[in-house]
Amino acid sequence: MEALLDRVKGKTDHRPDRGPSSAYLGFRTLDLGRHREIFERLVSLDFDYLLAQKFAASPHVLADLLPQSVLGRAQNGHGWFTDEFGISLRFPDATFDRVLSVLETVDGNLKGHLVRERRGRMLSRFGEWLFANLSRPELELVIDGNPLFGVEFLAEKKVETRAFVTGLVLAGFMDDWTSRETTMLEHRRTFTGLPFHIGGGEILIVDREKFEMCGLGDTGSILFDNEQLRTLRDIGVVCRDRRAEYRHPEYDQAYFRRRMGDGICDDLAMIYIGAQHGYDALLGAFVMDAIDTYDKFLLDLTWGGFDAHLAGRLQRHFQDQEDRPLVGDKEIFDLIHFAAKRNEPTINLSSSHRRLIQYEKNSKVPTLLNHWRFLQGEMIHDIKLGFSRIPARQFYDVAKHRLAAVDLPVLEPRFFQHKNSDRT
């Protein structure tokens, strides 16, 4: 308790932002049954810490977003989930609703069903607004007087509709498992000639009670082949009917891994889309990434995920209107190949939506806009990126080499010098 109080008073180091590059002190696995009091204290501390950071988003939206970050940090022993010696405290049985059950004791608006309902309403309202305005040449990214998903910089200028939607569709398919499988057939080599591989999986709707009874655990950490998934469908764990309506808590979504290996660096994907199609498309990709984030915890579930569903609807719309989809398959495969973490040069990074809208230390712009400054050849902020805390110099050097490999060269990155930087 004394150590926790010291941390609240700021008497220790910046442990909440420690990445894997910090000294590894090991971890302890705890469970909610025996360690609920510790869990509740750390959830409150971690949420308050995150809420106090600077974001390019409104507080009421952050309140619905950040519990998802707290969940990931609780499960992996990141942030405040350490003991007084810096040893990670992992709660693998933590869930989104268990995190919210702690936070709702302070704020009644953070009850699980209310948060899920607001997140779902935000997504469905965006879909309605988008299709109602697709015929307009330009879009103002404001709905009901507020910027999309509460992100302030989205309201700064109008975007060209076709470019914005192109970014939406590209980002909507880059996590699709079928597209990733096909990409490995279309692109058999990395940029340096090594065999190209990428990991991935599928988000499926499951019957919660049967899923828990099977004791499958973390379905994203083990492989599932077609025969195993067929068996899970036969016994009713995985749902079959694409046309049925599925609602939490009777049903939920689960990620089933189909191939081991690293996936996509979202930062590189957005940079590639921005380099190919411009700033408006980069914003479209960013918005689809936000959709993918909020879609993880809703009341009403969408088969295949709201992001893939929306991307598919947009493709069909343009197929009907113009007799061809907006985005060709080759464009999707090229994006996946470019942004795969294990292409060359390799990168161990993928910023979450929360990180993309955050003002990192020493930066005057959120991370996404730092990426755009890089593409424009402007001075960029020397920050650390993602949970991995990858130095910006390392990341942008990787981005520069990959862009050169696809004939989209950029200027040599130039960095602001900060008073407390290592180079000064």
N, C-alpha and C positions, 0 to 999 in steps of 0.2 A: 504493500500500500504506500509506503514511504517513497519507493521508487516511482510509482505511478504519479503521486502528487508532485514529485520533483519534475517529472516530465511535463505535467500540465503547466507548471510554473516556468518552464523553459530553461531548466537548469542542466539539461543534457544536450547531447549532440542532435543533429537532424536525422534521427533514426527513421522517421516516416518516409523519407525519400531515398533510403539506402537501396541501391541496386545490387545485382549479383556480383558486381566488381568489388564490393566491400568484403572485408575479411569474413570468411564463412565460419560461423561458430556452431553450426549444427542446428537441429530443430527438435522440438518435442511435439508429439501428436496428442491433442486433448480432445475430449468429447463433451457435448453439451449436457449430457446427463450428470456427469460428475464435476464439470467445471463451468457451470452456467454463470455463476457470479463473475468469474474472470472474463468470460465471453461478453457479458453485458457491459462491463466496465470498458473493455477495449473497443467494442463496437461504438459506444458513445464517444470515446476519445478520438477514434479514427474518423468518425463522421464529422465531428466538430473541427478537427484539423483540416480535412478536405474542404469543408464549407468555408473555411477562413482563407483559402488560397484565392488567387486572382484568376477569374475566368471571363471570357467574352460571352457571358450568358447571364440571363436573369436568375435571381435567387430562387424563384418559385419553380423554375425548370430544374435547377441544380438539385433541389430537394428530392425530386423524383429520379434524377440520374445517379447521384452519388451513392445511394445505398447499394447499387450494383457494383461500384468500385470497392466498397467496404466488404462486400461478400467475397470478391476475388482475393482481397488482401487477407481476410480471415482464413480462407481455405488454404492459402499458400504461405501464411506466416509473414506477410509483408506489412509495411507501415507500422502502426502502433502494436501490431500483434507480435510483440517480443517481450521477453522478461527483462529484469533489471540488468542481466548480464549480456543482453543483445542476442540471446538465443531465440530463434523463431518459434512461435507458438501457433501450430496449425490446427484448424478445426475443420476436418474434411466433411463432417456432417452438417456444417453450416448451410443454410439455404437463404434465399432472398427473403422469404416470409419470416424466417427466424430473426434475421437482421432487423426487419421492419417491426417485429414484435417488441424489440428493445426500443427503437426510436419513437414508436407511437406513444410510449409512456410520457414523453416530453411534448410531443406534437401530435395531437389527435388526427391531423391531416395525413399522417404517415402510416395509417392502417393499410395493411397489405392490399385489400380489395380496392381501396380508394386510389392508391398509387398505380396499381395495374390498370384501373379504369381510366385514369388520366393519361397514362402512356398510350393506351389503345385509342382513346379519343383523338389524341394528337396525330397518330398515324392515319386513322380513317379520315379525319378532316383534311389532312394533306392530300390524300388520294382523291377525295371529292373535288378539292380546289384545283388540283393539277389538271384533271380531265375536263373540268369546266373552262379552263383557260388555255388548253393546248393550241387552239386556233390563233391565239394572239402571237404576234411576232416577238414581243418582249414581255417579260414577267417582272413584277415587283415582288420580291420574296418576302411578302408580308401577308399574313392571314389574320383577319379579325383584329387588325390594328397592331399585331405583334409580329416580329421577325420569326421565320421558320425555326421551330424548336428552340425559341428563345435566344438564338445566337445573334449577337448584335451586328457583326459585320455583314451578315446576309442582307440587312436592310439598307446598306450603304448605296447600292446602285441597282438599276434594272439589269437583267440578264437577257441575252438572246435565247429565246425559247428552245430552238432546235439544239443549240450547243449545250444548254443546261440539261435537257432531257437525254442527250447523248451520253453525258457523264453519268446520269442516273442509271441508264441501261447497262453501260459497261461495268460499273461497280456492282450492279445487281446480279451479274452473272459470274463475277470473278471467284466467288466462293462455291459455285455450283459444281458438284462432284462430277457430273457427266462432262462438263466443259473442261475440267482439270484432266480427266482421263484422256479426252480427245487431244488436249494440248500436248500430252506426252507422246502421242503418235505424230502430231504435226511438227513438233519441235523436239527432236531426239537428242539434241546437243545443247550445252550451255554456250555462252558467248566465247568461251575459250576452248570449246571442243570436247568437253567432258560429257559423259552421259547425263541427260537432264531428267530429274525426278522431282516430284512434288507430292506432299501428303495432302490428305483431305478426308471428308466424310459427308454424311447427310444428317440434316435435322429432321427427325420424324416425330409424329404425335403418338404418345403412349397413354395407355390406361394407367393412371398413377398407382392404384392399389395393386394391380397385377405386376407392374414394373418393380415396385418395392418388395413384393413377395418373392420375386425371382432373385433378388439380391445381386443385381447386375453391377451395382456400384458405378464407378466412373466409366461410362461407355465410350468416352473419348480417348481413353488410355489403352484400350485393347482393340484388336481388329475384329470386324464382323464381315463374313463373306455372305454371298447371296443365299446360301442354304441356311445359315444361321438366322438371317433376317426373315426368311420364309417361315422357319419354325416359330419365331416370335410372333409373326402375324397369325399363324395357325392357332396358337394358344391364346391369342387376344391381347398380348402385351403391346405390340405395335399395331396401330389402327390401319385399316384397309381403305375405307370409303372416303375418297377425295371430296365427295359432295356433301358429306355430313357436316354438321356444326359441332365444334369441339370447344369446350369451355373449362377453364380452370375453376375449381381444384379437382374436378373429376378426371380431367385430362391435363397433360402437360407436354412440353417439348423436350426431347433428349437428342444429344449429338452422338451419332454412331460413326466411329472412325472406320473408313474403308481402306485407307493406306497410311502406313506409318511415314513419318517424315515431316519436315517443316512446310508450312504453307506459304502465304503471301505476305509481303511487307506492304501494309496499307499506305504508308508514306510514299513508297516508290510507285505504287499504283496511281496515286493522285498526282504525283509529279509527272508520270508518263501521260496521263490523260490531259493534264494541263499543257504539256509540251506539244501534244498532238492537236488538241482542239481548243486551247485557250482557257482563260480564267473562268469563264462562265461554265465550261464543262467540268473544270476542277471543282467548282462549287457544287455542281450536280453530283459528282462522285462523293464529295464530303457529305452531302445531305443523305445519300443512300447509305453511307456508313453510319450516320446517326440513326436512320431507320433500322438498320441491322442491330444496333445497340439496344434501342428501346423495345424491339420486337422480342427480345429474350424473355421478358416477363410481362405478360398481358393476361387479361381475363378471357378474351375471345381469341382463339388460336387460328392461324392461317396455314393451310397445307403448304409445306415447302418453305414457309417463312414469308413475312409480308414483303421483304425486299425482293425476293425472287418472283413472287406473285405479281408485284407491281411492274417489275422489269418485263415479265412475260406479257402483261396487259398492254404495255406501251409498244412492244414489238408487234403485237397483233393489230393494234390501232393503226400503226403506220403501214402494215401489210394490207389492211383493208383500204386505207386512204390512198396509198401510193403504189400498191402492188409489189411492195418489197419492205422488209423490216428496216427499221432505222439504223441498226448496227448489224454488220455482217459477222458471221461466225469467226472468220479469220481475225477480225479486230479483237474479238474476245480472247482468242487463243494467243495472239501476240501480246496482249496485256498481261495475261497470266504468266507467260514465259518471261516477260520483262521483269515483273514484280516478284517472282518466286525468290524466297530467301536464299535458296541454294543455287541460284544462277551465279554468274561470276561478274564482279567480285561478290562474295557472299556477305550477308548481313544478318545479324540477330536482332531484329527490331520490327515492331509493328505497333505504332501508337494507337491507343484506344481513343474513342471519341472524346473522352474526358481530357486526355492529354493534348489532343489537337486543338481544343478550345482554351487550353490553359496558357497563361503567361508564365513561362519558365523563368527561373532566376536569371537576371541580367538581360531579359528580353523586353522590348517595348511593344511587341506584337505577339498574338497567339501563334502557336507552332505552325498551324496551317498557312498562315500568311507569311511566316518565315520561309516556308517552302516556295511560295509564289515569288518572293523576293529573289530567291536563288535562281528560279527560272528566268527572271527578268534581268539578271546580271547586276542586281542592286546589292548594296551592303547588307549582310545578314548577321544575325545575332549568334554569338558563340555560346550555344546552350547545350544541355544534355537532353537526349530524347528518349521517350518511352520508359517503361520500367527498367529496361536494360541499362539506361543512362549512357547510351552511346554518344560520344562527343560529336557535335555538329560537324566538325572538320572531317571526321572519319566518314560520317554518313553522306555528306554532300560530295565527298570524293568518290564514293561508290556510285552515287546517282550520276555524277558527271561521266564516269567511265561507261556506265550502262547506256546513257543517252547517246554517247558517241558511237556505241556499238550498233545502234539502230538509226544512225544518221540524223540525230537530233542534238547537235552539239550546243553546249552552253559555255558562257564565259567562265574563266577560273573563279571559284568562289572567293569573295572578299569579305572579311569579318570586321565588325566593330571591335575595338579594343576596350575592354572593361578594366577598371582600376584594380579589381581583385582577380583578374585572370592570371593564369600561370605564365603566359608569355610576357606580361607587362613587367 
